[in-house]
Amino acid sequence: MSEQCEDMKEKLHWNDKEVKDLQAENRSLKEHVQKLEVRLSQTEEDVNDLEQYGRREGLEFEGLTWKENDNTDDLLVGVCKLLDVGLG
């Protein structure tokens, strides 16, 4: 009986150690996931900013008369004023 009790104590000790090790690993993995989530969020913001920047000159206006000496920026400002649209 005493031998069985000692075996059980030893198994319990190893089980406790394994649980503690798994808990520590779980904490570490959660921290790692949290850091990755922050990096992913920042990367998504960066990609969005780059996509917006890439579209900055992507407007096409049809039906506007344009002469070689015209300033396209002035034309765009004029159209935006007519449409009551801000350029912000």
ABEGO torsion letter per residue (X at the ends): XAAAAAAAAAAAAAAAAAAAAAAAAAAAAAAAAAAAAAAAAAAAAAAAAAAAAAAAAABBBBGBBBBAABBAAAAAAAAAAAAGBBAX
